[in-house]
Amino acid sequence: MRYNPTAEPIDRVDATPQSLLLAFLGMHLLWKPIAISGASIVEVFGWLDVGQSATRSLLARMTDRRLLERHKLGRKTYYALTEHGTSVLEDGSKKVWRGVGDADWDGLWTTVALSVPEDSRHLRHRARSRLSWAGFGNTASGLWVAPRRHEVATILGPEFADVDLTVLVGRVIPPTTDEALVTSAFDLDEIAARYTGFTSRWQNQDTSGPTREHAFATRVRLQAEWLSITRTDPLLPIPLLPDNWPAGDAERLFRILDATLDRASIGIEADGLDSIAL
């Protein structure tokens, strides 16, 4: 398997307020029976250079999308994850922490062919989004492929029950090769550039910032950026990856920085975030 190790690293990743909020919620609300006050979230996002009105607007949109729910206590408004929000963040957490390579692979591929009616373009977009998130790539012939066996009906959901869908699981035979499938379905050069760019940006990061608030904000940015990279990586098994694949070095750096920044910002959650038990 080959990729271009001399390709220019992607040297800039713009973390949107939404990606920062999802990272923050994953760090401080996921699997916790609490709600955090809107005022505290606004304060935290001030540390991230996001204005009050933008933060409050984002909280309103997340509530409208049923990712968050409001809880009133006196004149204060608190925000907690909904069941849907918990499910979304659990998927994101798996992407962040599941590791960048697995040596265990039985040689099987899952292949998906689907035909979406022209008047259901929204389903085509959802299929692309959900299959990509699950690690599928789209080949030049229009087939979606992913190593290992996958439960495609579960990935796509019940709204695709009436879509013309074909799913096959098996091994390649000549003239098709595993390498040819990877080359056709996945842009390894771009994925590698994201990892080398991450390492370049963060390897000299000063984690001894002046305040624990600075460390807290930096950790939110770190997790938001790491998720933006891993969400585009199909996490192919090691036998399908090129030699000197840069993801391992980037992942080790991420884990070291995350642990260091967590220690540097200790006490923020207990002392600086206004929360209530649910």
C-alpha beads as a LAMMPS data file, in Angstrom:
LAMMPS data file: protein, C-alpha beads

278 atoms
277 bonds

1 atom types
1 bond types

-500.0 500.0 xlo xhi
-500.0 500.0 ylo yhi
-500.0 500.0 zlo zhi

Masses

1 110.0

Atoms # bond

1 1 1 0.000 0.000 0.000
2 1 1 1.330 3.447 -0.897
3 1 1 0.692 7.094 -0.128
4 1 1 2.669 10.242 -0.781
5 1 1 4.658 11.042 2.403
6 1 1 5.946 14.276 0.828
7 1 1 2.445 15.738 0.415
8 1 1 2.017 19.098 2.094
9 1 1 0.517 18.743 5.588
10 1 1 -2.824 20.411 6.136
11 1 1 -1.522 23.191 8.343
12 1 1 -4.772 24.805 9.410
13 1 1 -7.995 23.482 10.896
14 1 1 -10.647 26.044 11.745
15 1 1 -12.621 24.855 14.761
16 1 1 -16.172 26.136 14.408
17 1 1 -18.171 27.204 17.472
18 1 1 -20.353 24.119 16.904
19 1 1 -17.371 21.746 16.918
20 1 1 -16.033 23.432 20.048
21 1 1 -19.405 23.061 21.786
22 1 1 -19.653 19.386 20.845
23 1 1 -16.155 18.819 22.243
24 1 1 -17.051 20.676 25.438
25 1 1 -20.292 18.729 25.880
26 1 1 -18.510 15.436 25.286
27 1 1 -15.907 16.288 27.908
28 1 1 -18.230 17.610 30.600
29 1 1 -21.786 16.322 30.110
30 1 1 -21.525 12.922 28.443
31 1 1 -22.419 10.099 30.867
32 1 1 -22.966 12.594 33.696
33 1 1 -26.415 13.205 35.241
34 1 1 -25.927 16.968 35.408
35 1 1 -26.893 20.164 33.603
36 1 1 -24.546 23.139 33.171
37 1 1 -25.754 26.735 33.329
38 1 1 -25.890 28.767 30.163
39 1 1 -23.906 31.502 31.904
40 1 1 -21.036 29.094 32.590
41 1 1 -21.017 27.913 28.983
42 1 1 -20.951 31.522 27.783
43 1 1 -18.004 32.206 30.108
44 1 1 -16.078 29.162 28.854
45 1 1 -16.663 30.174 25.251
46 1 1 -15.325 33.610 26.050
47 1 1 -12.043 31.840 26.847
48 1 1 -12.342 30.315 23.355
49 1 1 -12.886 33.758 21.768
50 1 1 -16.535 33.039 20.920
51 1 1 -18.885 35.929 21.738
52 1 1 -21.897 35.795 24.058
53 1 1 -24.532 36.228 21.360
54 1 1 -22.938 33.563 19.148
55 1 1 -22.783 31.131 22.066
56 1 1 -26.391 31.711 23.119
57 1 1 -27.546 31.358 19.514
58 1 1 -25.640 28.076 19.248
59 1 1 -27.237 26.760 22.451
60 1 1 -30.657 27.639 21.045
61 1 1 -29.934 25.784 17.794
62 1 1 -28.653 22.728 19.659
63 1 1 -31.854 22.745 21.719
64 1 1 -34.012 23.064 18.605
65 1 1 -32.176 20.054 17.123
66 1 1 -32.974 18.058 20.283
67 1 1 -29.333 17.638 21.237
68 1 1 -29.822 19.689 24.409
69 1 1 -32.726 20.320 26.765
70 1 1 -33.300 23.271 29.068
71 1 1 -33.840 23.128 32.819
72 1 1 -34.960 26.241 34.700
73 1 1 -33.948 26.933 38.301
74 1 1 -35.103 30.318 39.412
75 1 1 -33.866 32.830 36.843
76 1 1 -31.072 30.539 35.645
77 1 1 -31.203 28.253 32.611
78 1 1 -29.252 25.010 32.629
79 1 1 -28.514 22.684 29.716
80 1 1 -28.343 18.889 29.715
81 1 1 -27.941 16.289 26.994
82 1 1 -31.055 14.684 25.558
83 1 1 -31.141 10.990 24.727
84 1 1 -30.464 11.917 21.096
85 1 1 -27.606 14.207 22.115
86 1 1 -26.073 11.445 24.222
87 1 1 -26.224 9.050 21.256
88 1 1 -24.525 11.574 18.942
89 1 1 -21.755 12.323 21.429
90 1 1 -21.209 8.638 22.189
91 1 1 -20.532 8.083 18.484
92 1 1 -18.101 11.000 18.518
93 1 1 -16.370 9.715 21.643
94 1 1 -15.772 6.360 19.963
95 1 1 -14.126 8.185 17.053
96 1 1 -11.893 10.155 19.419
97 1 1 -10.743 7.256 21.577
98 1 1 -10.953 4.027 19.586
99 1 1 -7.400 4.193 18.177
100 1 1 -6.055 4.710 14.677
101 1 1 -5.206 1.184 13.595
102 1 1 -6.212 -2.411 14.255
103 1 1 -4.071 -5.339 13.148
104 1 1 -7.013 -7.748 13.356
105 1 1 -8.674 -8.163 9.941
106 1 1 -10.167 -11.267 8.382
107 1 1 -9.911 -10.043 4.799
108 1 1 -13.647 -9.420 4.439
109 1 1 -15.157 -6.341 2.793
110 1 1 -18.709 -5.042 3.077
111 1 1 -19.963 -3.655 -0.240
112 1 1 -23.059 -1.475 -0.537
113 1 1 -24.955 -0.425 -3.653
114 1 1 -27.981 1.793 -3.230
115 1 1 -30.284 3.635 -5.574
116 1 1 -32.100 6.637 -4.124
117 1 1 -35.040 8.143 -6.055
118 1 1 -34.400 11.563 -7.570
119 1 1 -37.115 13.110 -5.414
120 1 1 -35.391 11.856 -2.226
121 1 1 -32.070 13.652 -2.481
122 1 1 -32.062 14.245 1.268
123 1 1 -31.740 10.466 1.696
124 1 1 -28.757 10.405 -0.643
125 1 1 -27.027 13.023 1.509
126 1 1 -27.854 11.123 4.706
127 1 1 -26.614 7.851 3.229
128 1 1 -23.299 9.459 2.262
129 1 1 -22.919 11.032 5.682
130 1 1 -23.790 7.882 7.648
131 1 1 -21.736 5.491 5.536
132 1 1 -18.707 7.819 5.610
133 1 1 -18.995 8.166 9.394
134 1 1 -19.069 4.353 9.667
135 1 1 -15.804 4.041 7.712
136 1 1 -17.076 3.399 4.182
137 1 1 -15.470 4.888 1.098
138 1 1 -17.049 5.518 -2.286
139 1 1 -15.320 3.865 -5.249
140 1 1 -15.054 5.224 -8.790
141 1 1 -17.801 2.801 -9.815
142 1 1 -20.185 4.210 -7.204
143 1 1 -20.010 1.306 -4.749
144 1 1 -19.503 1.929 -1.039
145 1 1 -16.899 -0.357 0.551
146 1 1 -15.452 -0.879 4.015
147 1 1 -13.191 -3.566 5.462
148 1 1 -14.826 -6.002 7.910
149 1 1 -18.468 -6.970 8.226
150 1 1 -20.889 -4.117 8.961
151 1 1 -24.588 -4.006 9.832
152 1 1 -25.576 -1.639 7.041
153 1 1 -29.303 -1.597 7.896
154 1 1 -28.413 -0.366 11.387
155 1 1 -26.004 2.249 10.025
156 1 1 -28.545 3.690 7.586
157 1 1 -31.583 3.434 9.840
158 1 1 -35.262 2.577 9.254
159 1 1 -35.897 5.455 6.842
160 1 1 -33.950 3.482 4.202
161 1 1 -36.169 0.394 4.497
162 1 1 -37.834 1.077 1.137
163 1 1 -34.670 2.152 -0.717
164 1 1 -33.219 -0.151 -3.397
165 1 1 -30.271 -1.485 -1.378
166 1 1 -27.818 -4.323 -2.011
167 1 1 -25.279 -5.412 0.627
168 1 1 -22.594 -8.028 0.012
169 1 1 -19.860 -9.341 2.308
170 1 1 -16.850 -11.217 0.941
171 1 1 -13.246 -11.177 -0.230
172 1 1 -11.843 -9.693 -3.409
173 1 1 -10.755 -11.948 -6.260
174 1 1 -8.465 -11.112 -9.212
175 1 1 -8.225 -8.824 -10.987
176 1 1 -9.498 -6.758 -8.036
177 1 1 -7.065 -6.375 -5.128
178 1 1 -7.379 -4.994 -1.602
179 1 1 -4.925 -2.240 -2.540
180 1 1 -6.993 -1.271 -5.572
181 1 1 -10.138 -0.967 -3.438
182 1 1 -8.359 1.234 -0.901
183 1 1 -6.897 3.449 -3.643
184 1 1 -10.287 3.844 -5.325
185 1 1 -12.373 4.455 -2.205
186 1 1 -10.124 6.441 0.156
187 1 1 -7.886 9.493 -0.278
188 1 1 -4.958 8.344 1.854
189 1 1 -2.823 11.364 0.888
190 1 1 -5.382 13.799 2.304
191 1 1 -5.933 11.754 5.472
192 1 1 -2.168 11.513 6.038
193 1 1 -1.803 15.280 5.470
194 1 1 -4.358 15.902 8.222
195 1 1 -2.365 13.803 10.683
196 1 1 1.010 15.329 9.789
197 1 1 -0.562 18.785 9.999
198 1 1 -1.910 18.001 13.471
199 1 1 1.510 16.832 14.646
200 1 1 3.201 19.893 13.160
201 1 1 0.776 22.279 14.871
202 1 1 0.678 20.656 18.282
203 1 1 4.099 19.073 18.890
204 1 1 5.530 22.332 20.254
205 1 1 2.368 23.363 22.070
206 1 1 3.084 25.097 25.381
207 1 1 0.949 23.266 27.944
208 1 1 2.187 25.373 30.848
209 1 1 -0.161 28.249 30.095
210 1 1 -0.620 31.134 32.530
211 1 1 -3.953 29.952 33.913
212 1 1 -6.011 26.814 34.294
213 1 1 -8.674 28.547 32.198
214 1 1 -6.161 28.723 29.336
215 1 1 -5.395 25.010 29.739
216 1 1 -9.116 24.196 29.814
217 1 1 -9.811 26.146 26.616
218 1 1 -6.793 24.622 24.881
219 1 1 -8.003 21.125 25.746
220 1 1 -11.432 21.861 24.223
221 1 1 -9.711 23.046 21.027
222 1 1 -7.469 19.973 21.011
223 1 1 -10.387 17.553 21.251
224 1 1 -12.446 19.467 18.666
225 1 1 -9.562 19.365 16.187
226 1 1 -8.787 15.695 16.835
227 1 1 -12.422 14.743 16.205
228 1 1 -12.416 16.754 12.967
229 1 1 -9.500 14.575 11.796
230 1 1 -10.653 11.171 13.033
231 1 1 -14.159 11.647 11.657
232 1 1 -12.654 11.689 8.131
233 1 1 -10.426 8.658 8.775
234 1 1 -12.025 5.277 7.977
235 1 1 -9.558 3.712 10.442
236 1 1 -8.470 1.004 8.049
237 1 1 -6.898 -2.167 9.459
238 1 1 -3.107 -2.018 9.660
239 1 1 -2.615 -4.538 6.810
240 1 1 -4.332 -2.027 4.487
241 1 1 -2.250 0.966 5.578
242 1 1 1.010 2.170 4.012
243 1 1 4.323 1.867 5.813
244 1 1 5.173 4.831 8.067
245 1 1 1.518 5.827 8.329
246 1 1 1.536 9.078 10.394
247 1 1 -1.627 8.469 12.428
248 1 1 0.116 6.586 15.246
249 1 1 2.503 9.438 16.080
250 1 1 -0.359 11.935 15.945
251 1 1 -2.520 9.820 18.250
252 1 1 0.241 9.412 20.832
253 1 1 0.772 13.190 20.807
254 1 1 -2.975 13.793 21.212
255 1 1 -3.245 11.474 24.215
256 1 1 -0.203 13.003 25.922
257 1 1 -1.439 16.564 25.397
258 1 1 -4.984 15.730 26.484
259 1 1 -3.782 14.171 29.748
260 1 1 -1.384 17.070 30.391
261 1 1 -4.033 19.732 29.768
262 1 1 -6.538 17.817 31.886
263 1 1 -4.131 17.968 34.840
264 1 1 -3.351 21.637 34.184
265 1 1 -7.045 22.584 34.235
266 1 1 -7.991 20.512 37.269
267 1 1 -10.642 22.119 39.433
268 1 1 -12.390 24.064 36.664
269 1 1 -15.322 21.673 36.500
270 1 1 -15.811 21.598 40.274
271 1 1 -15.122 25.254 41.006
272 1 1 -15.796 27.143 37.794
273 1 1 -18.829 25.499 36.189
274 1 1 -22.247 26.140 37.663
275 1 1 -24.086 22.817 37.414
276 1 1 -27.038 21.019 38.969
277 1 1 -27.667 17.312 39.502
278 1 1 -30.527 15.750 37.551

Bonds

1 1 1 2
2 1 2 3
3 1 3 4
4 1 4 5
5 1 5 6
6 1 6 7
7 1 7 8
8 1 8 9
9 1 9 10
10 1 10 11
11 1 11 12
12 1 12 13
13 1 13 14
14 1 14 15
15 1 15 16
16 1 16 17
17 1 17 18
18 1 18 19
19 1 19 20
20 1 20 21
21 1 21 22
22 1 22 23
23 1 23 24
24 1 24 25
25 1 25 26
26 1 26 27
27 1 27 28
28 1 28 29
29 1 29 30
30 1 30 31
31 1 31 32
32 1 32 33
33 1 33 34
34 1 34 35
35 1 35 36
36 1 36 37
37 1 37 38
38 1 38 39
39 1 39 40
40 1 40 41
41 1 41 42
42 1 42 43
43 1 43 44
44 1 44 45
45 1 45 46
46 1 46 47
47 1 47 48
48 1 48 49
49 1 49 50
50 1 50 51
51 1 51 52
52 1 52 53
53 1 53 54
54 1 54 55
55 1 55 56
56 1 56 57
57 1 57 58
58 1 58 59
59 1 59 60
60 1 60 61
61 1 61 62
62 1 62 63
63 1 63 64
64 1 64 65
65 1 65 66
66 1 66 67
67 1 67 68
68 1 68 69
69 1 69 70
70 1 70 71
71 1 71 72
72 1 72 73
73 1 73 74
74 1 74 75
75 1 75 76
76 1 76 77
77 1 77 78
78 1 78 79
79 1 79 80
80 1 80 81
81 1 81 82
82 1 82 83
83 1 83 84
84 1 84 85
85 1 85 86
86 1 86 87
87 1 87 88
88 1 88 89
89 1 89 90
90 1 90 91
91 1 91 92
92 1 92 93
93 1 93 94
94 1 94 95
95 1 95 96
96 1 96 97
97 1 97 98
98 1 98 99
99 1 99 100
100 1 100 101
101 1 101 102
102 1 102 103
103 1 103 104
104 1 104 105
105 1 105 106
106 1 106 107
107 1 107 108
108 1 108 109
109 1 109 110
110 1 110 111
111 1 111 112
112 1 112 113
113 1 113 114
114 1 114 115
115 1 115 116
116 1 116 117
117 1 117 118
118 1 118 119
119 1 119 120
120 1 120 121
121 1 121 122
122 1 122 123
123 1 123 124
124 1 124 125
125 1 125 126
126 1 126 127
127 1 127 128
128 1 128 129
129 1 129 130
130 1 130 131
131 1 131 132
132 1 132 133
133 1 133 134
134 1 134 135
135 1 135 136
136 1 136 137
137 1 137 138
138 1 138 139
139 1 139 140
140 1 140 141
141 1 141 142
142 1 142 143
143 1 143 144
144 1 144 145
145 1 145 146
146 1 146 147
147 1 147 148
148 1 148 149
149 1 149 150
150 1 150 151
151 1 151 152
152 1 152 153
153 1 153 154
154 1 154 155
155 1 155 156
156 1 156 157
157 1 157 158
158 1 158 159
159 1 159 160
160 1 160 161
161 1 161 162
162 1 162 163
163 1 163 164
164 1 164 165
165 1 165 166
166 1 166 167
167 1 167 168
168 1 168 169
169 1 169 170
170 1 170 171
171 1 171 172
172 1 172 173
173 1 173 174
174 1 174 175
175 1 175 176
176 1 176 177
177 1 177 178
178 1 178 179
179 1 179 180
180 1 180 181
181 1 181 182
182 1 182 183
183 1 183 184
184 1 184 185
185 1 185 186
186 1 186 187
187 1 187 188
188 1 188 189
189 1 189 190
190 1 190 191
191 1 191 192
192 1 192 193
193 1 193 194
194 1 194 195
195 1 195 196
196 1 196 197
197 1 197 198
198 1 198 199
199 1 199 200
200 1 200 201
201 1 201 202
202 1 202 203
203 1 203 204
204 1 204 205
205 1 205 206
206 1 206 207
207 1 207 208
208 1 208 209
209 1 209 210
210 1 210 211
211 1 211 212
212 1 212 213
213 1 213 214
214 1 214 215
215 1 215 216
216 1 216 217
217 1 217 218
218 1 218 219
219 1 219 220
220 1 220 221
221 1 221 222
222 1 222 223
223 1 223 224
224 1 224 225
225 1 225 226
226 1 226 227
227 1 227 228
228 1 228 229
229 1 229 230
230 1 230 231
231 1 231 232
232 1 232 233
233 1 233 234
234 1 234 235
235 1 235 236
236 1 236 237
237 1 237 238
238 1 238 239
239 1 239 240
240 1 240 241
241 1 241 242
242 1 242 243
243 1 243 244
244 1 244 245
245 1 245 246
246 1 246 247
247 1 247 248
248 1 248 249
249 1 249 250
250 1 250 251
251 1 251 252
252 1 252 253
253 1 253 254
254 1 254 255
255 1 255 256
256 1 256 257
257 1 257 258
258 1 258 259
259 1 259 260
260 1 260 261
261 1 261 262
262 1 262 263
263 1 263 264
264 1 264 265
265 1 265 266
266 1 266 267
267 1 267 268
268 1 268 269
269 1 269 270
270 1 270 271
271 1 271 272
272 1 272 273
273 1 273 274
274 1 274 275
275 1 275 276
276 1 276 277
277 1 277 278
